[in-house]
Amino acid sequence: MVTRVLVVDHHQLMIDTLDAWLRCHAPDLVISASSTALPPGNQGEGWAAQGIDVAVLGTVDSHEELVPAVRQLVGAGLRVVVLATALDGWDAGAACAAGALGYVPKAAGPQYIEHAIRSVAVGKLYVPPEVAAVMVDTAPVRIKLSLREQRLAELYLGSQAMPVRGVADAMGISEQTVKAHLHRIRQRYAAAGIRLGNVISLRKQLSTDGWIT
């Protein structure tokens, strides 16, 4: 029985390497489609219509992109293997909570990716021992913001973003209080397994969650 596979990865070389491996060692696993980026919105549903069974997702390198990408593919009717650039226990837990059935570091090599595809194709979870040892049992939840936090986030990171001083003046609070609110928002995301290292990633996550425009 042929299992049809979609591979999504930023690097065409990775796609070609996996394709060559499967052709040589696992001819029943066929890469029927590949892409260097996920299509916007629900356009990925066309892949399921092509009879593709499994998606190997290696195109995202940050948590805030990983969970929506997994959900998009799962929502399109595909079983998902996450091909991680680096082993991350938080990402592994969040990916599986979002619906992925496999999580494999790229460094493990194509043989392990083959094993993951075979397991996921029949609905089994595939997590190598080194991943299971560090995987955090977490869920990609949408954090909650108070009305005050929502206004602060919109002023600081929304479509008409202000500097910290401007936010403080607009809200009648000190700059230190603005920074404290932002720190607490980051902490809340970190507790949910989403680590946001800079203002750009925080803005993107808040926008994804619908807290800012």
N, C-alpha and C positions, 0 to 999 in steps of 0.2 A: 504494500500500500504506500502510495506517495504522500508525503507531508509537504505541503507548500508553505514556503517561508518568506516573510518580508523582513528585510534588514534596513534599519534606519540608523545611519551613523554619519557624523560630520566628515569622516575621512573615507574617500572612495577606496583607498588602499585597504582599509579594514574590510570593506564589503567584498573586494576582489579576493582577498586572502581567505576569507571564510568560504566564499563561493568555490575557490579552487580546492580547499580542503574537503568540502562536502562532495564535490564531483568525484574526487579520488577515493575517499574513505566511506562516504555515506550517500550513494547515488539515489537512495529513496527519499532523502531530504533535499528538496529542490528550492533554490532561491528563485521564486517566481516574480518578485518585485524588489526594488531597492530604491533608497532615496537618501540624500544627504541632509534632509530636513523634513520634519512633519508638515503636512499641508495645514493651512489654517482651518479653524472651525471643524465641521464634521465631514470634510471632504475625504477623510480616510476611510469612510464607510465603503467606498468603492473597492478597497482591497478585499474586504470580506466577500463582496459580491463576486470577486475573481476566484473564489475558492481557497483563499489563503487561510491557513490554520493558525500559524504562530508568527508573532512579531518579535524580532530581536531588536531591542531599543538601546542603542549606544550613543545617541546623538546629544544627550543632555549631560552637563557636567555640574549642575547645581540643583539643590533640593527643590528650590521654588519652581524650577522648570520640570523636574522629574515627575512629581505627583500628577500635575495636569496632563502630562504626556502619557503616562500610564493609563490614566482614566480615559483619555481620548481613544486609545487603542482598544482597551477593554470594552468601552462603550460601542466601538465599531464591530464587536463580536470576535476579536482576536484574543488568543492566549499569549501572554507577554513574558519574555525573558529580558531582564535588564542586564545590559552589558556595561559594567561600571568601569570608569577610567581608574578609579582608586577604590579600595575597599573601605566602606564607611558603614558602621553599624546602624547609625540613625537612618541613612538613606535606604539601607536594606529593609529595615523594619517598616519605614513609610511606604516604600514601593510595594511590599507585600500587602500592607494594609489597604493600599489603593487598588489592589487587584492583580498585581504581578504574581506569577507562579514560579518564576525563576530569577535568581540574582547571582551573576557570575562576574568576578573581576576580569578585565581584559587580559591581565597578565597570566591568567590561568591557562590560556591557549585555546585553540580551536577544538581540541578533543573534548574539553569540558563544556564548551558551548554546544557541541553535538549532543553530549549527554543531557544537557539542560533542555534542548529542543525536543529530544525524544520523550523525556519525562513530562514536560509541559504539554506536548501534543496529546497525551492521553489523560490530561487533567491532574497530573501529580505535581506536587511542590518539589522544586529542585534548588536546594541551598547547600553548597559545599560546606564541609566541616569548619573551614577557616572563617566562613561567613557566619555560620550558626553560632560560633564561639563569641562573636562580637555584636551580633544583631540585637538591636534594642526593640523591645516590644512597644511600639508606639503607633499612633494613628495620625494621619494627616488632617487634623481638625482645623476648622476655621475659628480663629480666636475671636473673642468678643471685645469690643471697645465701648467705653461709656460715651455718652453724648459729648462730654467735655473732651475726651480723647479723640473722638471723631473730628470735632471742630479743629483741634490742634493739628491733627494729622493732615487735614485738608488744607489748612493755612500753610503748613510747612512743606508739604509734599504734593499738593494737588496741582491742578492745571495752572493756577496763578500763584505758584510757590513763593513764600516769603523767607527771608533769613530768620534766624532764631530771634534776633532783636525785634523784627517786625511782628512776629507771632506774639512775643511777650507784650508788646504795646497794644496789639489788637485785642488780646484777651485780658489785659490788665493784671498780668502776673510777671514774675521775674524771669530773666533768661535761664537761671538755674532751675526754676520750676519746669520750664519748657523742656530742658535737657533731661530732667528727672522723669517726666512723662514719656519721652521717647525711649529712655533706657528701660522703663517698665514694659513698654510695648515690645521691645526687642526680647526682653526676658520671657514674656508670655509666649512669643513665637518659639524661643529656644526650648521652653518646656514642652511645646507641641512637636519638637523635633525639627524645627525649621530654623536653621542658623543663618542670620542675615549679617554679612560682614561689612556692608557699607550702605550709604544712603540710597544708592541706585537700587540695590537688591531690596531694601526696605520699601521703597516707593513701588517697585514692581509687585511685591507681595501684597501690599495694602490695596493696590489697584485690582489685582487678581481676586482678592477677597471682597471687593466691592466697597471698601471703606473710603476711598478717595476717587476723584474723577480725573 
